[in-house]
Amino acid sequence: MFRPDYTTQVVGQTQLTLTFKGNPKLTDLDGQPTTRGDPDGTTLGSLTNVPVANGKLTLDAEGLAIVPGGGFYVSDEYGPIILHVARDGRLLGRSRPSQP
C-alpha cells in the first residue's frame, strides 16, 4: 500500500520501482520516423494542422497515458495535439483539442 509522507524531512522513496525496458521508435501514419526538430510547417501528406519539420512529423511530448492492451496516448506541445500510438510505435490517429 502506498503511504505518502507529508513531513518536511527528506525521505527516500522505497515504495515504487521503475524498470526501463526500452521504447518504440514513433512513426507517422505512413511508417516514416518522427523527429524532435522545431516545426517549420503544418501539413504532412493528408494530415493538416500538425507540427512538421523537414518533412517529418515533429513531436515535443509533454504527457503520456497508457491504454489497456499496450498502446498509449502522447500529448504534444507543438500541436497542440494528442496522438494515439500503438505498442510498436505506429501512429494510429490524432486528436486536436478544441480551442477556447
C-alpha positions in Angstrom: 0.0 0.0 0.0 1.3 3.5 -0.8 1.6 5.8 2.2 2.7 9.3 1.4 5.0 11.1 3.9 3.9 14.7 4.4 6.7 15.7 6.7 9.2 18.4 5.8 12.0 15.9 6.2 13.6 14.4 3.0 12.6 10.8 2.9 13.9 8.2 0.4 11.3 6.6 -1.8 11.1 2.8 -1.3 7.5 2.0 -2.3 7.8 2.3 -6.1 10.3 0.7 -8.5 10.5 1.6 -12.2 12.4 -0.6 -14.7 13.3 0.8 -18.2 12.5 -1.9 -20.8 13.1 0.2 -23.9 11.0 2.4 -26.1 9.5 2.1 -29.5 10.5 4.5 -32.3 7.5 6.6 -33.1 6.4 6.7 -36.8 3.7 8.7 -38.6 0.7 7.2 -40.4 3.0 6.2 -43.4 5.5 4.5 -41.2 8.1 7.3 -41.5 10.1 8.2 -38.4 9.2 11.3 -36.4 11.6 14.0 -35.3 12.2 16.4 -32.5 13.1 19.4 -34.6 11.3 22.8 -34.3 8.3 22.9 -36.6 8.6 24.7 -39.9 5.2 23.7 -41.4 1.8 22.3 -40.6 0.9 19.8 -43.4 2.2 16.3 -43.8 0.6 14.3 -46.6 -3.1 14.1 -45.8 -2.6 15.5 -42.2 -3.2 19.2 -41.7 -2.7 21.3 -38.6 0.1 19.1 -37.3 3.7 20.2 -36.5 6.1 19.3 -39.3 9.9 19.8 -39.5 12.0 18.9 -42.6 9.1 16.8 -44.0 8.6 14.8 -40.8 6.0 14.8 -38.1 7.8 16.6 -35.2 7.0 15.9 -31.5 7.7 17.6 -28.2 5.9 15.1 -26.0 4.6 16.6 -22.8 2.4 13.8 -21.4 1.7 10.1 -21.7 -1.3 7.9 -20.9 -1.1 4.1 -21.2 -4.0 2.4 -22.9 -5.1 -1.2 -21.9 -3.6 -3.5 -24.5 -0.3 -1.8 -24.7 -0.9 1.4 -26.8 -0.7 4.9 -25.4 -1.6 8.5 -26.0 1.0 11.2 -26.2 0.2 14.9 -25.7 2.4 17.2 -27.9 3.3 20.8 -27.1 3.9 21.9 -30.7 0.4 20.9 -31.9 -1.3 21.1 -29.5 -2.4 17.6 -30.4 -2.9 14.2 -28.8 -1.5 11.2 -30.7 -2.8 7.7 -30.3 0.1 5.3 -30.7 0.3 1.5 -31.0 2.5 -0.5 -28.8 5.1 -0.8 -31.6 5.3 3.0 -32.1 3.0 3.3 -35.1 0.8 6.4 -35.1 -2.9 5.2 -35.1 -4.6 8.6 -35.1 -4.6 12.1 -33.7 -7.0 14.5 -31.9 -6.8 18.2 -31.7 -8.5 19.6 -28.6 -10.9 22.4 -29.3 -9.7 26.0 -28.7 -11.5 28.1 -26.0 
